[in-house]
Amino acid sequence: KQNCCGDLYFTKMEDNEIYITNESSTPDGSTAVKYRLGKLLQKGHPLIYECVKVESGRHYAMKIIKKCTLRKERRRSLFTDIKLRMSLNHPGIVSLYSFFEDKEKVYIVNELCPSESLCKNIQRCGRLPERQVVVILFQLLEILRYLRKRRIVHHG
């Protein structure tokens, strides 16, 4: 199967490790990239796992999307979104490091954000102090300025 960048991938899951091999890899998988799945961070669709890239020991968040759950037009827009996200570089935007697909799933490897989401923080703490709200709004405005300079509109 070709992904949107024209690379061919084969994925295989064994003992909670995902092996990604491109077409030019050796049959024994020696050039395979390996991610070890860890803690489930989000249930439902998509599934999101903490994972470790075996070769480097770096931690990431891996989003696993079942293709059968995507309508045809959403599948196309997903790959457009992936290409766009890979071009972004801003400290306030979660980095997308890699992606690959097989017949059944799309795997997206993102920066792992160790702190809780703003929504969970508000649910846990209740009202936020005014100073903290000002900082958050300033950060959001900086992100919007960055995206606007690149003529990107977020519609999610």
Residue pairs with C-beta under 8 A, 6 or more apart in sequence:
1 8
1 9
1 101
1 102
1 103
2 8
3 9
3 79
3 99
3 100
3 101
4 79
4 82
4 83
5 83
7 22
7 23
7 100
8 22
8 23
9 20
9 21
9 22
9 23
9 100
9 101
9 102
10 20
10 21
10 22
10 23
10 102
11 18
11 19
11 20
11 21
11 100
11 101
11 102
11 105
11 107
12 18
12 19
12 21
12 29
13 19
16 36
16 37
17 34
17 35
17 36
17 37
17 54
18 34
18 35
18 37
18 51
18 62
18 107
19 29
19 32
19 33
19 34
20 32
20 33
20 34
20 35
20 100
20 107
21 29
21 31
21 32
21 33
22 31
24 31
25 31
25 32
33 53
33 55
34 53
34 54
34 55
35 51
35 52
35 53
35 54
35 60
35 62
35 109
36 51
36 52
36 54
37 49
37 50
37 51
37 62
38 49
38 50
38 51
38 52
38 59
39 49
39 50
40 47
40 48
40 49
41 48
41 49
41 50
41 61
42 48
45 65
45 66
45 69
46 63
46 64
46 65
46 66
47 63
47 64
48 61
48 62
48 63
48 64
49 61
49 62
49 64
50 59
50 60
50 61
50 62
50 112
51 59
51 60
51 61
51 62
51 109
52 58
52 59
52 60
53 60
59 112
60 97
60 109
60 110
60 111
60 112
61 109
61 110
61 111
61 112
61 113
62 107
62 108
62 109
62 110
63 107
63 108
63 110
64 105
64 106
64 107
64 108
65 78
65 105
65 106
65 107
65 108
66 104
66 105
67 75
67 101
67 103
67 104
67 105
67 106
68 104
70 78
78 106
82 96
82 99
82 108
84 152
85 93
85 96
86 96
86 99
88 95
88 96
88 150
88 152
89 95
90 143
90 146
92 139
92 140
92 142
92 143
92 146
93 143
93 146
94 110
94 111
94 113
95 110
95 111
96 108
96 109
96 110
96 111
97 109
97 110
97 111
98 108
98 109
99 106
99 107
99 108
99 109
100 106
100 107
101 107
116 124
118 136
121 128
122 128
128 136
147 153
147 154
